[in-house]
Amino acid sequence: MLKYAYNKKYGGFIMSNKQTYTNFITALKQLDCDIAFIQDPTTVSLLTHYTTDPHERVLAMVVSVNHSPLLFVPALEKNMAQAAEPTYTVISYQDHENPWEILTSAIQKQFDLPTKWAVEKNFITLHTAENLKKENSEIQWADDLTPIINDLRLRKDADAIQKLKDSGTYADKAVEIGIQSLKEGITELEVVAKIEYEMKKLGITSMSFDTMVLFGDHAADPHGIPGDRKLRKNEWVLFDLGTMYNGYASDMTRTIFFGEENAKEVRHQEIFTIVKTAHDLAIQAVKPGMKASQIDAIARDYITEKGYGKYFIHRLGHGIGQSCHEFPSIMEGNDMILEEGMCFSVEPGVYIANDYGVRVEDCLVVTKDGCELFTHFPQEVTKN
C-alpha cells in the first residue's frame, strides 16, 4: 500500500519516498564516507516527505548506513519537519543562534564523530564548507553525491510520470490564457500577470520558473526578461512557461503570431517552420537505445542545413521532474543512452539579434518504443 503525506508547498499529496531512500542507502554503501551531508531542498524532498524552501536559512539532511537520519531545520519549521518524518531526529535553531555550531555538534553526537563527509559538490557553497570546517577542522570532503542523486532522479516511475502529465496540462492552459489576453498595446508584464493570476484561480500556487512573454525582436534573447514593451499588430510573441503541480514541474515554449496571417514576413515564417520541423524530427527519433547527443544532432543538423545553425546557441534539452531543470542535458557530447522512464525537454530555437527569435518546446517521457509528450497545445497559432 502506498503511503502519502501532505505537501503544503504544492497543495497536494506525494507518494512515499521510502524506496528512493532505500536505493540511496544502497548506493551510499559503495562510497568511502562516514556520512552523506545534503543541503539541496529538492534532494531532501526526493528522499523524505519534507518539502521546504529555507531561503537564507540553513537546511541539512544527514544520512549514514548505520544510523537513523537527521534533519536540521530552522525553528519555525521544526513541527512541520517532525510531522513529515516522525522517526527522524529533527534538530532546529533560532535566528539568533549559530546554526553551524548546533549542526556540527548534533552530527558529532548522532554519527559517532564522522570525519569523511560525502556532499553534493554541485550544490554546497564555499560559505557552507568554511563554516563547517570552522566548527570541526577534522572534516574531510569525501565522495560526490551528485552522480547518485542524478541517477535516482533520472528514471521516473508511473506516479511521477502522471504528475508530470498533470503539470503539463496546466502549462497548456497557461499558454492558452496568455494567447487569449493578447491585444494591441498590452505589455509583456501585463500578459505575465494575467497568466499567473488566472493560474492561481485554478489552484496553481507557483510557476516552475519566472514566466517569460516576449514580443517581436525581444524574443531574440533566449532568456529575455518581460518588461513594458507594448504589443503591436503583426508581430511574433514567445511564451516560455511552466507550472508546479503536486511537486512536479512543467516547461513549454510556444512562438505564435499576433495579427493577420497574410501579414507574416516570409523569412520569419520560414525560420519558424525550420525550428518546428527540427523539433518534430528530434521527437520522432526519441526511443530507448538512442544517445542524448544523437537527438541533439538531429535537430541541430537540420537547422544548420537550412542555414541557421549559428543562431541555435543552446543545448537541445534538459531533464525535468521535481525541478524544472534536471539531469541529463540533451546535447552534443553527452552519449548517455536513453532509457524508458527518462523525462526531458526538446526545445530547438533560432535567435537573430534585433530581428527575430523563435523556440518550440515540449517535455516528454521515453516510452518502450518511442516517447509521449506532456504538453499538447498547438505549435503553430495565429491570433488576430
C-alpha positions in Angstrom: 0.0 0.0 0.0 1.4 3.4 -1.0 1.9 5.9 1.8 1.2 9.6 1.3 1.9 12.8 3.1 0.5 16.3 2.5 2.8 18.6 0.6 1.9 22.1 1.8 4.0 24.0 -0.7 2.5 22.4 -3.7 -1.0 21.8 -2.4 -1.3 18.0 -2.9 -0.3 14.6 -1.8 3.0 12.9 -2.7 4.0 9.3 -2.7 6.2 7.9 0.0 9.9 8.2 -0.9 10.9 5.1 1.1 12.1 3.1 -1.9 14.1 6.1 -3.2 15.7 6.4 0.3 16.5 2.7 0.3 18.1 3.0 -3.1 20.2 5.9 -1.8 21.4 3.9 1.2 22.4 1.0 -1.2 24.5 3.4 -3.3 25.9 5.0 -0.2 27.4 1.7 0.9 29.7 1.8 -2.2 31.3 5.1 -1.1 34.2 5.7 1.2 32.4 8.1 3.6 31.0 8.2 7.1 28.0 10.4 6.3 26.1 11.9 3.4 25.6 15.7 4.0 22.7 17.0 1.9 21.5 20.6 1.5 19.7 20.9 -1.8 16.0 21.2 -0.8 15.0 19.2 -3.9 17.1 16.3 -2.8 15.7 16.5 0.7 12.2 16.3 -0.9 13.3 13.4 -3.0 14.4 11.4 0.0 11.8 12.4 2.5 8.2 13.6 2.9 9.5 17.1 3.8 9.4 19.9 1.3 10.7 23.3 2.1 12.3 26.5 0.7 14.7 27.6 3.5 15.6 30.9 1.7 18.7 32.3 3.5 18.4 29.9 6.5 20.3 26.7 6.9 18.8 23.3 5.9 20.5 20.0 6.1 19.8 16.3 5.9 22.5 13.9 7.3 22.4 10.2 6.4 24.6 7.2 7.1 24.3 3.5 6.5 24.2 2.6 10.2 22.3 5.4 11.8 18.9 7.0 11.6 18.7 10.2 9.5 18.9 13.7 10.9 17.1 16.7 9.6 18.4 20.2 10.5 15.9 22.9 10.0 15.0 26.5 11.1 13.0 26.6 14.3 9.9 27.9 12.6 9.7 24.7 10.5 10.6 22.1 13.2 7.0 21.0 13.8 6.4 20.5 10.0 9.6 18.5 9.6 8.8 16.3 12.6 5.3 15.7 11.3 6.6 14.8 7.9 9.3 12.4 9.2 8.4 11.4 12.8 11.1 8.7 13.0 13.9 11.1 12.2 16.0 13.1 14.6 14.9 16.7 13.9 17.2 19.5 15.2 16.4 23.1 14.8 17.9 26.5 15.5 16.6 30.1 16.1 17.7 33.0 14.0 19.9 34.5 16.8 21.8 31.2 17.2 24.9 29.9 15.4 23.5 27.2 13.1 26.9 25.7 12.2 27.8 25.1 15.8 24.5 23.5 16.6 24.6 21.4 13.4 28.1 20.1 13.7 27.5 19.3 17.4 24.4 17.3 16.6 26.2 15.4 13.8 29.2 14.6 16.0 26.8 13.2 18.7 24.5 11.2 16.4 27.0 9.8 13.9 30.0 8.9 16.1 32.4 11.6 15.2 32.3 11.3 11.4 35.2 12.8 9.5 34.6 11.7 5.9 31.6 13.7 4.6 30.1 13.0 1.1 28.4 16.1 -0.3 26.6 17.3 -3.3 29.5 19.1 -4.9 27.3 20.9 -7.4 25.3 22.5 -4.5 27.5 23.0 -1.4 28.9 26.5 -1.2 32.3 27.8 -0.1 30.5 29.7 2.6 28.9 26.4 4.0 32.2 24.5 3.7 34.2 27.1 5.6 31.7 27.5 8.4 31.5 23.7 8.9 35.3 23.4 8.9 35.5 26.3 11.4 33.4 24.3 13.8 35.1 20.9 13.0 38.5 21.0 11.5 38.6 17.2 11.2 36.1 17.2 8.3 37.3 15.7 5.1 35.3 16.2 1.9 34.9 12.7 0.5 32.8 11.4 -2.4 30.5 13.5 -4.6 26.8 12.6 -4.1 25.7 14.4 -7.3 26.0 11.3 -9.6 24.0 9.2 -7.2 21.3 11.9 -6.8 21.2 12.3 -10.6 20.7 8.6 -11.1 17.9 8.4 -8.6 16.1 11.2 -10.4 16.8 10.0 -13.9 14.1 7.4 -14.4 10.6 8.3 -13.3 8.0 5.8 -12.1 4.4 5.7 -13.2 3.3 8.0 -10.3 5.9 10.7 -11.2 5.1 10.5 -14.9 1.4 11.0 -14.2 2.2 14.1 -12.1 4.3 15.4 -15.0 1.4 14.9 -17.4 -0.9 16.7 -15.0 1.5 19.6 -14.6 1.8 19.7 -18.4 -1.9 20.1 -18.7 -1.8 23.2 -16.6 1.1 24.6 -18.7 -1.1 24.1 -21.8 -3.8 26.1 -20.1 -1.4 28.8 -19.1 -0.3 29.3 -22.8 -4.0 29.4 -23.8 -4.7 32.1 -21.2 -1.7 34.1 -22.4 -2.7 34.0 -26.1 -6.3 34.9 -25.2 -5.1 38.0 -23.4 -3.1 39.4 -26.4 -4.3 42.7 -27.7 -2.6 45.8 -29.2 -1.0 47.9 -26.5 -0.8 45.3 -23.8 2.7 45.0 -22.2 4.7 41.8 -21.7 4.4 42.1 -18.0 0.6 42.6 -18.2 0.4 39.3 -20.0 2.6 37.6 -17.4 0.3 39.0 -14.7 -2.8 37.8 -16.4 -1.4 34.2 -16.9 -0.2 33.9 -13.3 -3.4 35.4 -11.8 -5.7 33.0 -13.8 -3.5 30.0 -12.9 -3.8 30.8 -9.2 -7.5 30.8 -9.6 -7.1 27.3 -10.9 -5.2 26.2 -7.9 -1.6 26.6 -9.2 0.3 28.3 -6.3 3.6 28.7 -8.2 5.1 28.6 -11.6 8.1 26.4 -12.2 10.2 29.4 -13.2 9.7 33.0 -14.0 7.1 33.2 -16.8 8.5 34.6 -20.0 6.5 36.6 -22.5 8.5 38.4 -25.2 7.2 40.4 -28.1 8.8 40.8 -31.5 12.6 41.2 -31.6 12.7 41.0 -27.8 12.3 37.2 -28.3 15.7 37.1 -29.9 17.1 36.9 -26.4 16.6 33.3 -25.3 16.3 34.2 -21.6 14.8 37.7 -22.1 13.1 39.5 -19.2 9.5 40.6 -19.8 9.1 44.4 -19.4 6.9 47.3 -20.5 7.3 46.6 -24.3 3.9 47.0 -25.8 2.4 44.6 -28.3 2.0 45.8 -31.9 -0.1 44.3 -34.6 1.6 41.7 -36.9 4.4 40.6 -34.7 5.5 37.3 -33.1 5.1 36.5 -29.4 7.2 33.9 -27.5 5.7 32.2 -24.4 8.1 30.2 -22.2 6.4 29.0 -19.0 5.7 26.1 -16.7 3.7 25.2 -13.5 4.4 23.3 -10.3 1.7 20.8 -9.6 1.8 18.0 -6.9 5.5 18.7 -6.6 6.4 18.3 -10.3 7.3 20.8 -12.9 6.2 21.5 -16.4 8.0 23.6 -19.1 6.9 24.5 -22.6 7.5 27.2 -25.2 5.3 28.4 -28.0 6.0 31.2 -30.5 2.8 32.5 -32.0 1.9 35.2 -34.5 -0.3 38.1 -33.4 -2.0 39.7 -36.4 -3.2 38.7 -39.9 -1.9 35.5 -41.4 -1.1 37.2 -44.7 1.0 39.9 -42.9 3.7 37.4 -41.8 7.1 38.2 -43.1 8.1 35.4 -45.4 11.6 35.0 -43.9 10.3 34.8 -40.3 7.7 32.2 -41.3 10.4 30.1 -43.0 12.5 30.2 -39.8 9.6 29.3 -37.7 8.9 26.3 -39.9 12.5 25.2 -39.8 12.6 25.3 -36.0 9.2 23.5 -35.7 10.4 20.8 -38.1 13.7 20.3 -36.2 11.6 19.9 -33.0 9.3 17.3 -34.6 12.2 15.4 -36.2 14.0 15.1 -32.8 10.9 14.0 -31.0 10.2 11.4 -33.7 13.7 9.9 -33.1 13.4 9.6 -29.3 13.3 6.0 -28.2 15.3 3.7 -25.9 18.8 3.0 -27.2 19.3 6.4 -28.8 22.1 8.6 -27.4 21.2 12.0 -26.0 23.8 13.5 -28.4 22.1 11.9 -31.3 18.8 13.6 -30.5 20.5 17.0 -30.3 22.3 16.3 -33.6 19.1 15.5 -35.4 17.6 19.0 -34.6 20.9 20.9 -34.9 21.9 19.3 -38.2 18.6 20.2 -39.7 18.7 23.8 -38.6 22.3 24.0 -39.8 21.4 22.5 -43.2 18.9 25.3 -43.6 21.5 27.9 -42.9 20.7 28.9 -39.3 23.0 26.7 -37.3 25.0 29.6 -35.8 21.8 31.0 -34.3 20.9 27.9 -32.4 23.0 28.7 -29.4 22.0 26.3 -26.6 21.6 22.6 -25.9 18.5 20.9 -27.3 17.0 19.9 -23.9 17.3 19.3 -20.2 15.8 16.8 -17.7 12.6 17.6 -15.9 10.9 16.3 -12.7 10.7 17.8 -9.3 12.8 20.6 -10.7 12.3 22.3 -14.0 16.0 21.8 -15.0 17.4 18.4 -14.0 20.0 15.9 -15.3 20.5 15.0 -18.1 21.4 17.5 -20.7 20.3 16.6 -24.2 23.3 18.0 -26.0 26.4 17.4 -28.1 29.0 15.3 -26.2 26.5 13.6 -24.0 26.4 10.0 -25.2 24.1 8.7 -22.4 21.8 6.0 -23.7 18.1 6.9 -23.4 16.1 4.5 -21.3 12.4 4.1 -20.7 11.2 6.5 -18.0 13.7 9.3 -18.7 12.0 12.7 -18.9 13.4 15.7 -20.7 12.7 18.7 -23.0 13.2 19.1 -26.7 13.5 22.9 -27.5 15.3 24.0 -30.6 15.5 27.7 -31.3 16.9 30.3 -33.6 17.7 33.8 -32.3 18.8 36.6 -34.5 19.6 39.7 -32.5 17.4 42.8 -33.1 15.3 40.9 -35.5 13.6 37.7 -34.6 13.5 34.8 -32.1 11.6 31.5 -32.2 11.6 28.4 -30.0 9.3 25.4 -29.8 9.5 23.3 -26.7 7.8 20.3 -25.3 8.8 17.9 -22.5 8.4 14.1 -22.8 8.9 10.7 -21.3 10.8 8.0 -23.1 8.4 5.0 -23.5 9.0 1.4 -24.5 9.2 2.2 -28.2 9.2 5.9 -28.5 8.1 8.8 -26.3 5.0 10.6 -25.0 4.6 14.4 -24.7 3.5 16.1 -21.5 2.2 19.2 -23.3 -0.1 19.3 -26.3 -1.1 22.9 -27.1 -0.9 23.5 -30.9 2.6 24.6 -32.1 1.5 26.9 -34.9 -1.1 29.6 -33.9 -2.1 32.9 -35.3 -4.1 35.2 -33.0 -5.9 38.2 -34.6 
